[in-house]
């Protein structure tokens, strides 16, 4: 952990020099479990971050945390550095389901973590909830949502389980010792959860995200609007502006090495870690604009697409828009300010809708 922290500090400094100590309006610590980082190492990382980049006074600063590893000293360190939003991976309110998916915490510990966060002045709190878990019924999922709503969280990320190959759960499902709910049951859970959260005052603003008024996650909204972002750390991904001398490139995607040993060696030698870069051309950039825009409830304004790509969206995707509108997956565009947005049914069939835009 200490060696990794030092390597990350090196990357932060070098990237800060490359991008002129840029001004930052959102910070997100995640991609793992930041709450397991020892406090001295975390303090050093955050000090380097603030010395290297300029965090704007109203910056949204989020960290993820595991309820089973959250501590008062860690929260002291993060809040002193400006963290004002905490995201807890609660996942389920039933201890048997938490054990089934390999989580180390219990519901009691999740509740204690929320209490601990409030004691440190944190009121902007997200909790993750999962559906489609082995042995999970719709009643279990709704109970989880009711527990989290009862805890007064301001934001909720609700998403279906995705089995990752190589994980213990993947092996158990493949062996038949764990059974997942069928597709219809998973769809029923999602739809019932959407209704429950709407009734409790949480607006759905993206396929998997719900918030009380004023608490939508600004950092994630930046992703869906293709706002450039800089990823730092092992396996971190970035979306960067195109080089000025490459007119056919819309932006760069950059992904740090996934090899810990390689990452640590680069840090020890005072250089940036190896990273793969992909140049995104006009065709792919336009599709990604549609893909990300359709994740959000507000959708993609036609004029924003034209501003970004220099083409009218109806000239590029007119046939797809007409067909999906007739099929009830897209909302009919308003005459005054047309927007590309999915209907409620389209939200449930997003992948089907996106296939129509692939060329």
Steps between C-alpha positions, in 0.01 A plus 500: 500500500778743587686432175181540302424831671843634409464387138162673483649819640762490225236463232293785648800737491601406145147531366462831681805631315368368168163671542617825654370438852145502366195632684275214613128512577443134593716234665404134533701243697391156394571210275562283803469559870674824600404441864757219530787742427699568821432847634861632469516388136158649426597826667811524282306426181240765576765756591673435166171529315420838654853628443496392137151591382273792588176377654231760445324626816171328408660177374309177553742261672377140527663190639376146490530290814424151620274505807714227655825700483384855576667662804489834679870581429447433128194726493692768693770493233261513206272771633802714597612475136161620375296185443133598509331193354529134605390196300450178697476158337212370711358274223235314704316514832509123553815356656448167322512678162807698602675175588386348171675770296812503717451830684684536830245725672157447656194723491576610856850610391354683200268694730788575735702630206221740404480623860877543505490702177236736640707547814771641274260753347427307182141542386543424126495120517465244224431132551530223242226237477509190280226287353514168318705339778503123560204405716360855496125556470335825397389547863865484610601772256213727598586448867856613421372817336263571788782457752723743309220754455431470873864583567449831320753459221490772235606290200460137405673296229296191418640253251476138398767247591752439221685173541874546452685199365761370740317607816389246763135582431548438128641158584210415730241603243680299231509198730130534582551559873367856467197588288424844358146635452378472140485800266130566564554501876792742465290731280219488757744598775628796301153629414371457856807682634449792263140538618592477867773763475276737304237467772766583762610819323809377314510614137652265249749706298700215344421135437652384830506819706240673716530814710310735721470851350843666474700183570569356154867400472682771303802279436296226333303756301834609355555147366163491327562841341846396373674755714878432506626328814837385628536158661791441737609166643523135403261417210362857505329625185502852356313690231731770365475775237628416153848616402469834314697367202264203440178646353342157437522406869216610728659394829737250658416210728787407729526198731782445750671166531312232691824342628577608856869414472535711185315790663719491812821482293400809301433692819831394655682621187318834501312452174140461390365145489456337158159570354305396193363788293215478250420776253126543455387612156178676398285189446572342837482835680149564364381155607644547849321835529171323427583204727583720797218746438245220496614385845351817644134583551547850357653352185711667232400834354516506121682834509767361734570215258537748213726726707724207593520333160415760238214288362129481566406187689208438263741496205715237671240288680167605351384148407581362846324788675185454289486123553563512877241775542242291313588201721441704815864489620577869434294799607367703205727806465343832595484760225648784708812322627519137387668250730603139445368319808377152585150425621454298819473191281811607313691528828426134562610410147795734465728248332234426238461872431874556467533225240302720262772768513787264419618537141 
